[in-house]
Amino acid sequence: MNRHIALTSVLVHDYDAAIDFFVDKLRFTLIEDTELPAEQSSTPTVTKRWVVVSPGRHDGRVSSAGLLLAKAEGEEQMAAVGHQSGGRVFLFLETDDFWRDYNHMKSVGVEFVRGEPRQEEYGTVAVFRDISGNLWDLIERAG
């Protein structure tokens, strides 16, 4: 059986600001940005887009996982922006060079929380906040 999770939806306040964050600050690749027909939006005045970003390569291959940046619509979704995991770390960004990515992210204003990077048995890790407020682990696995 060959299966994988292809996309995870992340609620955002604004498509373009989220694209800038993920592409410019996290160095993700913009895979797709397609405007959808108005009838696919629950709010006819809101332009809905299919926006997919991906962290890039993993083990020499283009990553099969990506994020669908979904603009929040309505009170319930707006309230969930940045709180999709109830305050826990939501997503895990694995890297082959922790200090390269950490230093770049710090230099472009990504907010790291919970103190300084730490060395754990499983690798080097630091927690950062994305543009919507979700918490992520930046991690380079040991070994």
Residue pairs with C-beta under 8 A, 6 or more apart in sequence:
4 64
4 65
5 65
6 64
6 65
6 66
7 52
7 65
7 66
7 67
7 68
8 65
8 66
8 67
8 68
8 91
9 67
9 68
9 70
10 18
10 67
10 68
10 69
10 70
10 84
10 91
10 130
10 132
10 134
11 70
11 71
11 72
11 77
11 80
11 81
11 82
11 84
11 132
12 18
12 69
12 70
12 71
12 72
12 81
12 131
12 132
13 71
13 72
13 78
13 81
13 132
14 71
15 33
15 49
15 51
15 69
15 71
17 131
18 51
18 69
18 131
18 132
19 30
19 33
19 51
19 53
19 69
21 130
21 131
22 28
22 30
22 53
22 67
22 69
22 130
22 131
23 29
23 30
23 53
24 108
25 105
25 108
25 109
25 110
26 55
26 93
26 105
26 110
27 56
27 101
27 104
28 53
28 54
28 55
28 56
28 67
29 53
29 54
29 55
29 56
30 51
30 52
30 53
31 52
31 53
31 54
31 66
32 50
32 51
32 52
33 49
33 50
33 51
33 52
34 49
34 50
34 51
35 47
35 48
35 49
36 48
36 49
36 50
38 44
38 47
38 48
40 48
41 47
41 48
41 73
42 73
42 74
43 73
43 74
46 71
46 73
48 71
49 71
50 68
51 68
51 69
51 70
52 66
52 67
52 68
52 69
53 66
53 67
53 69
54 62
54 63
54 65
54 66
54 67
55 63
55 65
55 93
56 62
56 63
57 63
58 94
67 91
72 78
72 80
72 81
81 132
81 133
82 130
82 132
82 133
82 134
83 133
83 134
84 90
84 134
85 134
85 135
87 135
88 135
89 127
89 135
89 136
89 137
90 134
90 135
90 136
91 134
91 136
91 137
92 136
92 137
92 139
93 101
93 136
93 137
93 138
93 139
94 139
94 140
94 141
95 101
95 138
95 139
95 140
96 140
97 140
98 117
98 123
98 124
98 125
98 126
98 138
98 139
98 140
99 124
101 138
102 112
102 117
102 126
102 138
105 112
105 128
105 138
106 112
110 128
110 129
111 128
111 129
112 126
112 127
112 128
112 129
113 127
113 128
113 129
113 135
114 126
114 127
116 126
117 124
117 125
117 126
118 124
118 125
118 126
120 142
121 142
122 139
122 141
122 142
123 139
123 140
123 141
123 142
124 139
124 140
124 142
125 137
125 138
125 139
125 140
126 137
126 138
127 135
127 136
127 137
127 138
128 135
128 136
128 138
129 135
129 136
130 136
